[in-house]
């Protein structure tokens, strides 16, 4: 049976963690941020993991954490933007929860990430160029989600309400 989890996916800067935290408190469910779990497990920040161990090592740990987290129930899970690139992760998300994509336009994401660049190893260099290029490469990556929520206008309460209505009241 499908577990009672809500899995938030989406490009960097779409608000997965901010929205996830509020949604979890509305539901009284656990909030899990897979990036934080990875940092805790490895005892290093994400940029450190990328520079010392490389991206493929990071992806291995990410996959293990996603498998692990999704064996539990009643959680709102904020995932890293690249976690959906592996089929194994996408399948696990779909079979163990309801997957919600948070979406936003490149211009909005660039503005949101301006002060946050250092935390994101894949965005080093020209932020604008990197975001456009990665969004183009990943343009179909999030299509597997059960629902899409537009976050261009970022009012957390309203986004939480929309997810709550669509997933909790009508689906689970
Ligand atoms: C990544 C997104 C990041 C983090 C890592 C790689 C990506 O998470 O997992 O820097 O490949 O899109 P956020 O989406 O929370 O920024």
Backbone and ligand atoms as CSV (ligand in chain L), in Angstrom:
chain,resi,resn,atom,element,x,y,z
A,1,UNK,N,N,0.837,-1.201,0.000
A,1,UNK,CA,C,0.000,0.000,0.000
A,1,UNK,C,C,0.870,1.247,0.000
A,2,UNK,N,N,0.395,2.269,-0.698
A,2,UNK,CA,C,1.128,3.528,-0.756
A,2,UNK,C,C,1.191,4.151,0.644
A,3,UNK,N,N,2.373,4.617,1.020
A,3,UNK,CA,C,2.506,5.190,2.367
A,3,UNK,C,C,1.991,6.620,2.405
A,4,UNK,N,N,1.699,7.087,3.607
A,4,UNK,CA,C,1.275,8.467,3.795
A,4,UNK,C,C,2.468,9.394,3.916
A,5,UNK,N,N,3.094,9.685,2.812
A,5,UNK,CA,C,4.174,10.666,2.798
A,5,UNK,C,C,3.864,11.681,1.710
A,6,UNK,N,N,4.317,12.908,1.912
A,6,UNK,CA,C,4.271,13.897,0.840
A,6,UNK,C,C,5.707,14.226,0.495
A,7,UNK,N,N,6.057,14.006,-0.772
A,7,UNK,CA,C,7.431,14.218,-1.212
A,7,UNK,C,C,7.469,15.469,-2.083
A,8,UNK,N,N,8.222,16.472,-1.639
A,8,UNK,CA,C,8.321,17.716,-2.410
A,8,UNK,C,C,9.556,17.651,-3.305
A,9,UNK,N,N,9.333,17.824,-4.595
A,9,UNK,CA,C,10.445,17.832,-5.550
A,9,UNK,C,C,10.406,19.162,-6.312
A,10,UNK,N,N,11.524,19.492,-6.943
A,10,UNK,CA,C,11.551,20.724,-7.725
A,10,UNK,C,C,12.953,21.287,-7.792
A,11,UNK,N,N,13.138,22.208,-8.710
A,11,UNK,CA,C,14.444,22.823,-8.920
A,11,UNK,C,C,14.875,23.568,-7.645
A,12,UNK,N,N,16.186,23.790,-7.521
A,12,UNK,CA,C,16.706,24.580,-6.398
A,12,UNK,C,C,15.964,25.919,-6.329
A,13,UNK,N,N,15.654,26.353,-5.128
A,13,UNK,CA,C,15.034,27.673,-4.975
A,13,UNK,C,C,13.526,27.695,-5.203
A,14,UNK,N,N,12.902,26.535,-5.270
A,14,UNK,CA,C,11.444,26.546,-5.445
A,14,UNK,C,C,10.721,26.533,-4.088
A,15,UNK,N,N,11.481,26.445,-3.008
A,15,UNK,CA,C,10.877,26.597,-1.671
A,15,UNK,C,C,10.486,25.296,-0.994
A,16,UNK,N,N,11.120,24.185,-1.396
A,16,UNK,CA,C,10.732,22.865,-0.851
A,16,UNK,C,C,10.851,22.818,0.685
A,17,UNK,N,N,11.952,23.352,1.208
A,17,UNK,CA,C,12.151,23.264,2.668
A,17,UNK,C,C,11.204,24.187,3.426
A,18,UNK,N,N,11.081,25.423,2.970
A,18,UNK,CA,C,10.208,26.390,3.647
A,18,UNK,C,C,8.761,25.897,3.651
A,19,UNK,N,N,8.305,25.462,2.487
A,19,UNK,CA,C,6.930,24.984,2.363
A,19,UNK,C,C,6.762,23.677,3.162
A,20,UNK,N,N,7.741,22.802,3.045
A,20,UNK,CA,C,7.682,21.498,3.712
A,20,UNK,C,C,7.521,21.626,5.217
A,21,UNK,N,N,8.290,22.545,5.804
A,21,UNK,CA,C,8.223,22.735,7.262
A,21,UNK,C,C,6.814,23.139,7.684
A,22,UNK,N,N,6.255,24.118,6.989
A,22,UNK,CA,C,4.906,24.601,7.379
A,22,UNK,C,C,3.828,23.566,7.133
A,23,UNK,N,N,3.978,22.841,6.019
A,23,UNK,CA,C,2.987,21.811,5.713
A,23,UNK,C,C,3.029,20.712,6.775
A,24,UNK,N,N,4.228,20.350,7.198
A,24,UNK,CA,C,4.344,19.277,8.186
A,24,UNK,C,C,3.709,19.711,9.504
A,25,UNK,N,N,3.872,20.986,9.888
A,25,UNK,CA,C,3.255,21.365,11.154
A,25,UNK,C,C,1.734,21.453,11.027
A,26,UNK,N,N,1.243,21.812,9.856
A,26,UNK,CA,C,-0.213,21.812,9.656
A,26,UNK,C,C,-0.787,20.392,9.787
A,27,UNK,N,N,-0.021,19.429,9.280
A,27,UNK,CA,C,-0.503,18.042,9.287
A,27,UNK,C,C,-0.183,17.313,10.596
A,28,UNK,N,N,0.763,17.885,11.355
A,28,UNK,CA,C,1.255,17.173,12.534
A,28,UNK,C,C,2.127,15.990,12.132
A,29,UNK,N,N,2.739,16.086,10.962
A,29,UNK,CA,C,3.628,15.034,10.487
A,29,UNK,C,C,5.081,15.455,10.702
A,30,UNK,N,N,5.964,14.504,10.568
A,30,UNK,CA,C,7.402,14.761,10.679
A,30,UNK,C,C,7.881,15.535,9.451
A,31,UNK,N,N,8.821,16.479,9.641
A,31,UNK,CA,C,9.446,17.125,8.486
A,31,UNK,C,C,10.852,16.558,8.294
A,32,UNK,N,N,11.155,16.127,7.083
A,32,UNK,CA,C,12.475,15.575,6.791
A,32,UNK,C,C,13.065,16.314,5.588
A,33,UNK,N,N,14.297,16.785,5.744
A,33,UNK,CA,C,14.996,17.450,4.647
A,33,UNK,C,C,16.169,16.543,4.266
A,34,UNK,N,N,16.109,15.951,3.087
A,34,UNK,CA,C,17.123,14.926,2.756
A,34,UNK,C,C,18.529,15.531,2.670
A,35,UNK,N,N,18.639,16.800,2.222
A,35,UNK,CA,C,19.967,17.436,2.196
A,35,UNK,C,C,20.556,17.534,3.608
A,36,UNK,N,N,19.712,17.903,4.569
A,36,UNK,CA,C,20.199,17.987,5.954
A,36,UNK,C,C,20.607,16.626,6.468
A,37,UNK,N,N,19.841,15.611,6.103
A,37,UNK,CA,C,20.191,14.253,6.553
A,37,UNK,C,C,21.539,13.827,5.989
A,38,UNK,N,N,21.760,14.176,4.714
A,38,UNK,CA,C,23.033,13.817,4.081
A,38,UNK,C,C,24.187,14.517,4.817
A,39,UNK,N,N,23.992,15.813,5.108
A,39,UNK,CA,C,25.049,16.578,5.796
A,39,UNK,C,C,25.331,15.981,7.168
A,40,UNK,N,N,24.273,15.608,7.841
A,40,UNK,CA,C,24.411,15.052,9.179
A,40,UNK,C,C,25.136,13.705,9.116
A,41,UNK,N,N,24.707,12.874,8.191
A,41,UNK,CA,C,25.281,11.537,8.050
A,41,UNK,C,C,26.766,11.591,7.699
A,42,UNK,N,N,27.097,12.526,6.821
A,42,UNK,CA,C,28.482,12.633,6.342
A,42,UNK,C,C,29.328,13.572,7.200
A,43,UNK,N,N,28.648,14.274,8.084
A,43,UNK,CA,C,29.332,15.250,8.920
A,43,UNK,C,C,30.092,16.306,8.108
A,44,UNK,N,N,29.501,16.699,7.003
A,44,UNK,CA,C,30.091,17.710,6.113
A,44,UNK,C,C,28.944,18.487,5.472
A,45,UNK,N,N,29.235,19.732,5.053
A,45,UNK,CA,C,28.217,20.497,4.327
A,45,UNK,C,C,28.127,19.960,2.897
A,46,UNK,N,N,27.043,20.293,2.204
A,46,UNK,CA,C,26.886,19.829,0.809
A,46,UNK,C,C,28.079,20.296,-0.053
A,47,UNK,N,N,28.463,21.591,0.005
A,47,UNK,CA,C,29.615,22.002,-0.818
A,47,UNK,C,C,30.880,21.201,-0.492
A,48,UNK,N,N,31.077,20.889,0.797
A,48,UNK,CA,C,32.255,20.087,1.176
A,48,UNK,C,C,32.188,18.681,0.589
A,49,UNK,N,N,31.008,18.078,0.635
A,49,UNK,CA,C,30.869,16.723,0.077
A,49,UNK,C,C,31.203,16.749,-1.414
A,50,UNK,N,N,30.663,17.744,-2.129
A,50,UNK,CA,C,30.928,17.849,-3.565
A,50,UNK,C,C,32.422,18.032,-3.829
A,51,UNK,N,N,33.065,18.910,-3.034
A,51,UNK,CA,C,34.469,19.191,-3.372
A,51,UNK,C,C,35.406,18.074,-2.899
A,52,UNK,N,N,35.099,17.445,-1.768
A,52,UNK,CA,C,36.010,16.405,-1.269
A,52,UNK,C,C,35.736,15.026,-1.855
A,53,UNK,N,N,34.459,14.721,-2.100
A,53,UNK,CA,C,34.117,13.352,-2.518
A,53,UNK,C,C,33.544,13.283,-3.933
A,54,UNK,N,N,33.073,14.417,-4.438
A,54,UNK,CA,C,32.538,14.430,-5.804
A,54,UNK,C,C,31.035,14.240,-5.860
A,55,UNK,N,N,30.456,14.625,-7.010
A,55,UNK,CA,C,28.992,14.568,-7.147
A,55,UNK,C,C,28.467,13.140,-7.122
A,56,UNK,N,N,29.202,12.183,-7.749
A,56,UNK,CA,C,28.611,10.842,-7.803
A,56,UNK,C,C,28.540,10.218,-6.411
A,57,UNK,N,N,29.508,10.539,-5.555
A,57,UNK,CA,C,29.437,10.068,-4.168
A,57,UNK,C,C,28.198,10.661,-3.487
A,58,UNK,N,N,28.003,11.986,-3.692
A,58,UNK,CA,C,26.831,12.658,-3.121
A,58,UNK,C,C,25.539,11.962,-3.574
A,59,UNK,N,N,25.468,11.633,-4.877
A,59,UNK,CA,C,24.247,11.004,-5.415
A,59,UNK,C,C,24.001,9.624,-4.808
A,60,UNK,N,N,25.099,8.901,-4.520
A,60,UNK,CA,C,24.940,7.584,-3.876
A,60,UNK,C,C,24.331,7.745,-2.491
A,61,UNK,N,N,24.897,8.682,-1.720
A,61,UNK,CA,C,24.382,8.899,-0.365
A,61,UNK,C,C,22.929,9.362,-0.440
A,62,UNK,N,N,22.656,10.264,-1.375
A,62,UNK,CA,C,21.293,10.795,-1.545
A,62,UNK,C,C,20.301,9.658,-1.815
A,63,UNK,N,N,20.672,8.748,-2.694
A,63,UNK,CA,C,19.795,7.623,-3.032
A,63,UNK,C,C,19.544,6.742,-1.799
A,64,UNK,N,N,20.609,6.477,-1.052
A,64,UNK,CA,C,20.451,5.646,0.157
A,64,UNK,C,C,19.505,6.304,1.152
A,65,UNK,N,N,19.688,7.617,1.338
A,65,UNK,CA,C,18.850,8.349,2.306
A,65,UNK,C,C,17.388,8.341,1.853
A,66,UNK,N,N,17.159,8.536,0.563
A,66,UNK,CA,C,15.775,8.547,0.057
A,66,UNK,C,C,15.113,7.186,0.285
A,67,UNK,N,N,15.840,6.109,0.002
A,67,UNK,CA,C,15.284,4.771,0.228
A,67,UNK,C,C,14.912,4.608,1.695
A,68,UNK,N,N,15.830,5.036,2.545
A,68,UNK,CA,C,15.670,4.879,3.987
A,68,UNK,C,C,14.468,5.674,4.517
A,69,UNK,N,N,14.472,6.962,4.194
A,69,UNK,CA,C,13.427,7.861,4.689
A,69,UNK,C,C,12.049,7.366,4.266
A,70,UNK,N,N,11.961,6.879,3.029
A,70,UNK,CA,C,10.667,6.483,2.503
A,70,UNK,C,C,10.184,5.131,3.026
A,71,UNK,N,N,10.932,4.538,3.936
A,71,UNK,CA,C,10.379,3.338,4.552
A,71,UNK,C,C,9.522,3.751,5.753
A,72,UNK,N,N,9.588,5.022,6.123
A,72,UNK,CA,C,8.750,5.524,7.217
A,72,UNK,C,C,7.482,6.197,6.674
A,73,UNK,N,N,6.642,6.586,7.600
A,73,UNK,CA,C,5.312,7.058,7.254
A,73,UNK,C,C,5.025,8.431,7.841
A,74,UNK,N,N,4.022,9.129,7.315
A,74,UNK,CA,C,3.543,10.396,7.861
A,74,UNK,C,C,4.640,11.442,7.970
A,75,UNK,N,N,5.278,11.655,6.819
A,75,UNK,CA,C,6.344,12.647,6.760
A,75,UNK,C,C,6.110,13.571,5.573
A,76,UNK,N,N,6.550,14.820,5.725
A,76,UNK,CA,C,6.671,15.711,4.576
A,76,UNK,C,C,8.176,15.758,4.296
A,77,UNK,N,N,8.534,15.399,3.070
A,77,UNK,CA,C,9.955,15.237,2.747
A,77,UNK,C,C,10.378,16.259,1.694
A,78,UNK,N,N,11.338,17.112,2.051
A,78,UNK,CA,C,11.905,18.048,1.076
A,78,UNK,C,C,13.145,17.378,0.492
A,79,UNK,N,N,13.163,17.220,-0.820
A,79,UNK,CA,C,14.284,16.527,-1.462
A,79,UNK,C,C,15.206,17.522,-2.164
A,80,UNK,N,N,16.428,17.105,-2.465
A,80,UNK,CA,C,17.346,17.941,-3.233
A,80,UNK,C,C,16.885,17.984,-4.700
A,81,UNK,N,N,17.139,19.111,-5.349
A,81,UNK,CA,C,16.650,19.311,-6.717
A,81,UNK,C,C,17.094,18.268,-7.735
A,82,UNK,N,N,18.213,17.596,-7.465
A,82,UNK,CA,C,18.734,16.631,-8.440
A,82,UNK,C,C,18.386,15.187,-8.102
A,83,UNK,N,N,17.661,14.993,-7.007
A,83,UNK,CA,C,17.365,13.617,-6.573
A,83,UNK,C,C,16.480,12.880,-7.571
A,84,UNK,N,N,15.722,13.638,-8.351
A,84,UNK,CA,C,14.772,13.030,-9.294
A,84,UNK,C,C,15.460,12.506,-10.560
A,85,UNK,N,N,16.752,12.755,-10.683
A,85,UNK,CA,C,17.438,12.344,-11.912
A,85,UNK,C,C,17.602,10.831,-11.993
A,86,UNK,N,N,17.553,10.164,-10.852
A,86,UNK,CA,C,17.662,8.700,-10.858
A,86,UNK,C,C,16.283,8.053,-10.850
A,87,UNK,N,N,16.091,7.149,-11.796
A,87,UNK,CA,C,14.815,6.435,-11.906
A,87,UNK,C,C,14.458,5.729,-10.598
A,88,UNK,N,N,15.476,5.148,-9.994
A,88,UNK,CA,C,15.288,4.427,-8.730
A,88,UNK,C,C,14.640,5.330,-7.662
A,89,UNK,N,N,15.091,6.574,-7.608
A,89,UNK,CA,C,14.531,7.509,-6.626
A,89,UNK,C,C,13.104,7.902,-6.994
A,90,UNK,N,N,12.891,8.151,-8.289
A,90,UNK,CA,C,11.546,8.544,-8.726
A,90,UNK,C,C,10.541,7.433,-8.414
A,91,UNK,N,N,10.935,6.197,-8.688
A,91,UNK,CA,C,10.021,5.066,-8.454
A,91,UNK,C,C,9.694,4.939,-6.975
A,92,UNK,N,N,10.723,5.071,-6.158
A,92,UNK,CA,C,10.519,4.935,-4.716
A,92,UNK,C,C,9.591,6.048,-4.185
A,93,UNK,N,N,9.807,7.263,-4.707
A,93,UNK,CA,C,8.966,8.393,-4.269
A,93,UNK,C,C,7.498,8.129,-4.613
A,94,UNK,N,N,7.270,7.658,-5.846
A,94,UNK,CA,C,5.894,7.439,-6.298
A,94,UNK,C,C,5.220,6.285,-5.569
A,95,UNK,N,N,6.011,5.266,-5.241
A,95,UNK,CA,C,5.376,4.106,-4.608
A,95,UNK,C,C,5.203,4.289,-3.105
A,96,UNK,N,N,5.926,5.258,-2.520
A,96,UNK,CA,C,5.855,5.411,-1.063
A,96,UNK,C,C,5.301,6.758,-0.628
A,97,UNK,N,N,4.678,7.480,-1.542
A,97,UNK,CA,C,4.110,8.757,-1.147
A,97,UNK,C,C,3.421,9.436,-2.308
A,98,UNK,N,N,2.968,10.650,-2.051
A,98,UNK,CA,C,2.404,11.486,-3.107
A,98,UNK,C,C,3.455,12.535,-3.437
A,99,UNK,N,N,3.789,12.634,-4.713
A,99,UNK,CA,C,4.891,13.506,-5.119
A,99,UNK,C,C,4.331,14.833,-5.632
A,100,UNK,N,N,4.794,15.922,-5.039
A,100,UNK,CA,C,4.334,17.253,-5.425
A,100,UNK,C,C,5.529,18.055,-5.939
A,101,UNK,N,N,5.409,18.537,-7.164
A,101,UNK,CA,C,6.468,19.386,-7.711
A,101,UNK,C,C,6.180,20.848,-7.399
A,102,UNK,N,N,7.161,21.533,-6.843
A,102,UNK,CA,C,7.065,22.985,-6.712
A,102,UNK,C,C,7.763,23.569,-7.930
A,103,UNK,N,N,7.062,24.469,-8.605
A,103,UNK,CA,C,7.573,24.996,-9.868
A,103,UNK,C,C,7.734,26.515,-9.784
A,104,UNK,N,N,8.702,27.043,-10.511
A,104,UNK,CA,C,8.853,28.508,-10.621
A,104,UNK,C,C,9.642,28.811,-11.887
A,105,UNK,N,N,9.488,30.031,-12.391
A,105,UNK,CA,C,10.221,30.441,-13.600
A,105,UNK,C,C,11.680,30.730,-13.272
A,106,UNK,N,N,12.524,30.595,-14.299
A,106,UNK,CA,C,13.964,30.800,-14.126
A,106,UNK,C,C,14.281,32.172,-13.515
A,107,UNK,N,N,13.627,33.221,-14.009
A,107,UNK,CA,C,13.932,34.590,-13.538
A,107,UNK,C,C,13.683,34.703,-12.028
A,108,UNK,N,N,12.620,34.073,-11.575
A,108,UNK,CA,C,12.254,34.126,-10.154
A,108,UNK,C,C,13.262,33.317,-9.339
A,109,UNK,N,N,13.612,32.155,-9.852
A,109,UNK,CA,C,14.580,31.295,-9.161
A,109,UNK,C,C,15.926,32.010,-9.035
A,110,UNK,N,N,16.336,32.681,-10.091
A,110,UNK,CA,C,17.616,33.404,-10.059
A,110,UNK,C,C,17.595,34.459,-8.950
A,111,UNK,N,N,16.515,35.207,-8.860
A,111,UNK,CA,C,16.401,36.233,-7.799
A,111,UNK,C,C,16.468,35.588,-6.416
A,112,UNK,N,N,15.754,34.489,-6.241
A,112,UNK,CA,C,15.721,33.835,-4.928
A,112,UNK,C,C,17.079,33.268,-4.539
A,113,UNK,N,N,17.838,32.838,-5.531
A,113,UNK,CA,C,19.094,32.148,-5.212
A,113,UNK,C,C,20.299,33.084,-5.114
A,114,UNK,N,N,20.073,34.371,-5.422
A,114,UNK,CA,C,21.202,35.300,-5.439
A,114,UNK,C,C,22.033,35.272,-4.149
A,115,UNK,N,N,21.369,35.307,-3.007
A,115,UNK,CA,C,22.119,35.314,-1.749
A,115,UNK,C,C,22.449,33.922,-1.236
A,116,UNK,N,N,22.079,32.890,-1.970
A,116,UNK,CA,C,22.148,31.510,-1.475
A,116,UNK,C,C,23.110,30.655,-2.281
A,117,UNK,N,N,23.803,31.325,-3.189
A,117,UNK,CA,C,24.622,30.608,-4.166
A,117,UNK,C,C,25.698,29.710,-3.542
A,118,UNK,N,N,26.314,30.222,-2.465
A,118,UNK,CA,C,27.450,29.493,-1.882
A,118,UNK,C,C,27.093,28.101,-1.390
A,119,UNK,N,N,25.810,27.937,-1.016
A,119,UNK,CA,C,25.373,26.634,-0.497
A,119,UNK,C,C,25.171,25.622,-1.618
A,120,UNK,N,N,25.260,26.098,-2.883
A,120,UNK,CA,C,24.910,25.205,-3.986
A,120,UNK,C,C,26.059,25.037,-4.975
A,121,UNK,N,N,26.787,23.946,-4.796
A,121,UNK,CA,C,27.999,23.730,-5.600
A,121,UNK,C,C,27.748,23.725,-7.103
A,122,UNK,N,N,26.532,23.330,-7.521
A,122,UNK,CA,C,26.290,23.251,-8.964
A,122,UNK,C,C,26.004,24.611,-9.579
A,123,UNK,N,N,25.933,25.651,-8.750
A,123,UNK,CA,C,25.615,26.982,-9.283
A,123,UNK,C,C,26.791,27.938,-9.228
A,124,UNK,N,N,27.989,27.393,-9.008
A,124,UNK,CA,C,29.162,28.272,-8.956
A,124,UNK,C,C,29.464,28.798,-10.355
A,125,UNK,N,N,29.983,30.034,-10.410
A,125,UNK,CA,C,30.208,30.674,-11.715
A,125,UNK,C,C,29.070,31.651,-11.969
A,126,UNK,N,N,28.664,31.771,-13.207
A,126,UNK,CA,C,27.609,32.722,-13.562
A,126,UNK,C,C,26.237,32.130,-13.207
A,127,UNK,N,N,25.613,32.681,-12.159
A,127,UNK,CA,C,24.361,32.120,-11.635
A,127,UNK,C,C,23.269,32.026,-12.706
A,128,UNK,N,N,23.110,33.130,-13.447
A,128,UNK,CA,C,22.045,33.173,-14.451
A,128,UNK,C,C,22.221,32.085,-15.498
A,129,UNK,N,N,23.455,32.043,-16.007
A,129,UNK,CA,C,23.781,31.050,-17.044
A,129,UNK,C,C,23.540,29.630,-16.536
A,130,UNK,N,N,23.999,29.374,-15.300
A,130,UNK,CA,C,23.876,28.031,-14.727
A,130,UNK,C,C,22.410,27.639,-14.557
A,131,UNK,N,N,21.595,28.560,-14.055
A,131,UNK,CA,C,20.185,28.238,-13.821
A,131,UNK,C,C,19.484,27.937,-15.152
A,132,UNK,N,N,19.703,28.815,-16.150
A,132,UNK,CA,C,19.049,28.573,-17.447
A,132,UNK,C,C,19.491,27.239,-18.038
A,133,UNK,N,N,20.774,26.989,-17.955
A,133,UNK,CA,C,21.322,25.765,-18.556
A,133,UNK,C,C,20.799,24.508,-17.836
A,134,UNK,N,N,20.793,24.552,-16.496
A,134,UNK,CA,C,20.329,23.374,-15.755
A,134,UNK,C,C,18.821,23.181,-15.892
A,135,UNK,N,N,18.089,24.284,-15.943
A,135,UNK,CA,C,16.627,24.152,-16.090
A,135,UNK,C,C,16.288,23.563,-17.455
A,136,UNK,N,N,17.049,23.937,-18.452
A,136,UNK,CA,C,16.835,23.391,-19.790
A,136,UNK,C,C,17.119,21.884,-19.784
A,137,UNK,N,N,18.246,21.514,-19.153
A,137,UNK,CA,C,18.599,20.089,-19.087
A,137,UNK,C,C,17.579,19.288,-18.291
A,138,UNK,N,N,17.013,19.900,-17.275
A,138,UNK,CA,C,16.085,19.176,-16.391
A,138,UNK,C,C,14.624,19.461,-16.695
A,139,UNK,N,N,14.351,19.996,-17.886
A,139,UNK,CA,C,12.975,20.490,-18.101
A,139,UNK,C,C,11.909,19.392,-18.004
A,140,UNK,N,N,12.285,18.135,-18.246
A,140,UNK,CA,C,11.280,17.071,-18.112
A,140,UNK,C,C,11.440,16.258,-16.820
A,141,UNK,N,N,12.442,16.614,-16.044
A,141,UNK,CA,C,12.822,15.775,-14.901
A,141,UNK,C,C,11.757,15.682,-13.816
A,142,UNK,N,N,10.926,16.711,-13.711
A,142,UNK,CA,C,9.955,16.739,-12.616
A,142,UNK,C,C,8.549,16.328,-13.052
A,143,UNK,N,N,8.439,15.951,-14.331
A,143,UNK,CA,C,7.104,15.653,-14.880
A,143,UNK,C,C,6.448,14.411,-14.283
A,144,UNK,N,N,7.234,13.592,-13.607
A,144,UNK,CA,C,6.678,12.353,-13.048
A,144,UNK,C,C,5.792,12.629,-11.823
A,145,UNK,N,N,5.874,13.852,-11.276
A,145,UNK,CA,C,5.156,14.173,-10.029
A,145,UNK,C,C,3.643,13.995,-10.189
A,146,UNK,N,N,2.978,13.701,-9.073
A,146,UNK,CA,C,1.524,13.544,-9.101
A,146,UNK,C,C,0.827,14.891,-9.283
A,147,UNK,N,N,1.402,15.938,-8.695
A,147,UNK,CA,C,0.815,17.285,-8.773
A,147,UNK,C,C,1.900,18.334,-8.963
A,148,UNK,N,N,1.516,19.450,-9.583
A,148,UNK,CA,C,2.443,20.577,-9.725
A,148,UNK,C,C,1.829,21.796,-9.061
A,149,UNK,N,N,2.612,22.512,-8.288
A,149,UNK,CA,C,2.128,23.740,-7.646
A,149,UNK,C,C,3.039,24.888,-8.080
A,150,UNK,N,N,2.417,25.951,-8.553
A,150,UNK,CA,C,3.152,27.129,-9.003
A,150,UNK,C,C,3.597,27.952,-7.789
A,151,UNK,N,N,4.880,28.254,-7.695
A,151,UNK,CA,C,5.357,29.051,-6.546
A,151,UNK,C,C,5.933,30.398,-6.982
A,152,UNK,N,N,5.570,30.848,-8.176
A,152,UNK,CA,C,6.111,32.136,-8.623
A,152,UNK,C,C,5.729,33.257,-7.664
A,153,UNK,N,N,4.466,33.236,-7.228
A,153,UNK,CA,C,4.076,34.155,-6.162
A,153,UNK,C,C,4.265,33.361,-4.875
A,154,UNK,N,N,5.277,33.789,-4.092
A,154,UNK,CA,C,5.658,32.942,-2.965
A,154,UNK,C,C,4.975,33.360,-1.677
A,155,UNK,N,N,3.735,32.884,-1.532
A,155,UNK,CA,C,3.041,33.083,-0.257
A,155,UNK,C,C,2.908,31.711,0.365
A,156,UNK,N,N,3.776,31.486,1.362
A,156,UNK,CA,C,3.905,30.129,1.913
A,156,UNK,C,C,2.548,29.546,2.340
A,157,UNK,N,N,1.798,30.363,3.094
A,157,UNK,CA,C,0.493,29.889,3.586
A,157,UNK,C,C,-0.388,29.360,2.451
A,158,UNK,N,N,-0.422,30.131,1.370
A,158,UNK,CA,C,-1.303,29.765,0.266
A,158,UNK,C,C,-0.789,28.516,-0.460
A,159,UNK,N,N,0.530,28.400,-0.568
A,159,UNK,CA,C,1.094,27.203,-1.209
A,159,UNK,C,C,0.795,25.963,-0.358
A,160,UNK,N,N,0.966,26.123,0.959
A,160,UNK,CA,C,0.680,25.022,1.890
A,160,UNK,C,C,-0.799,24.623,1.775
A,161,UNK,N,N,-1.650,25.616,1.727
A,161,UNK,CA,C,-3.088,25.375,1.620
A,161,UNK,C,C,-3.426,24.606,0.331
A,162,UNK,N,N,-2.790,25.026,-0.762
A,162,UNK,CA,C,-3.054,24.354,-2.052
A,162,UNK,C,C,-2.630,22.887,-1.994
A,163,UNK,N,N,-1.457,22.643,-1.420
A,163,UNK,CA,C,-0.985,21.242,-1.339
A,163,UNK,C,C,-1.915,20.446,-0.432
A,164,UNK,N,N,-2.280,21.052,0.674
A,164,UNK,CA,C,-3.169,20.392,1.633
A,164,UNK,C,C,-4.489,20.005,0.951
A,165,UNK,N,N,-5.062,20.945,0.219
A,165,UNK,CA,C,-6.341,20.683,-0.441
A,165,UNK,C,C,-6.227,19.580,-1.480
A,166,UNK,N,N,-5.186,19.698,-2.305
A,166,UNK,CA,C,-5.078,18.779,-3.418
A,166,UNK,C,C,-4.652,17.373,-2.968
A,167,UNK,N,N,-3.736,17.308,-2.026
A,167,UNK,CA,C,-3.219,15.995,-1.639
A,167,UNK,C,C,-4.009,15.388,-0.494
A,168,UNK,N,N,-4.208,16.153,0.554
A,168,UNK,CA,C,-4.784,15.555,1.756
A,168,UNK,C,C,-6.293,15.402,1.637
A,169,UNK,N,N,-6.960,16.442,1.199
A,169,UNK,CA,C,-8.418,16.348,1.168
A,169,UNK,C,C,-8.931,15.457,0.041
A,170,UNK,N,N,-8.208,15.454,-1.087
A,170,UNK,CA,C,-8.751,14.725,-2.233
A,170,UNK,C,C,-8.051,13.417,-2.560
A,171,UNK,N,N,-6.872,13.198,-2.016
A,171,UNK,CA,C,-6.120,12.061,-2.528
A,171,UNK,C,C,-5.842,10.981,-1.506
A,172,UNK,N,N,-5.105,11.338,-0.464
A,172,UNK,CA,C,-4.654,10.288,0.460
A,172,UNK,C,C,-5.848,9.684,1.195
L,1,LIG,C1,C,21.054,19.947,-6.069
L,1,LIG,C2,C,20.162,20.615,-5.244
L,1,LIG,C3,C,20.468,20.932,-3.841
L,1,LIG,C4,C,21.456,19.920,-3.257
L,1,LIG,C5,C,22.674,19.829,-4.120
L,1,LIG,C6,C,22.350,19.426,-5.565
L,1,LIG,C7,C,20.682,19.715,-7.486
L,1,LIG,O1,O,19.264,20.918,-3.065
L,1,LIG,O2,O,20.855,18.657,-3.135
L,1,LIG,O3,O,23.331,21.072,-4.089
L,1,LIG,O4,O,21.337,18.892,-8.142
L,1,LIG,O5,O,19.707,20.344,-7.943
L,1,LIG,P1,P,18.137,22.077,-3.128
L,1,LIG,O6,O,17.221,21.745,-4.262
L,1,LIG,O7,O,17.452,21.979,-1.815
L,1,LIG,O8,O,18.852,23.367,-3.308
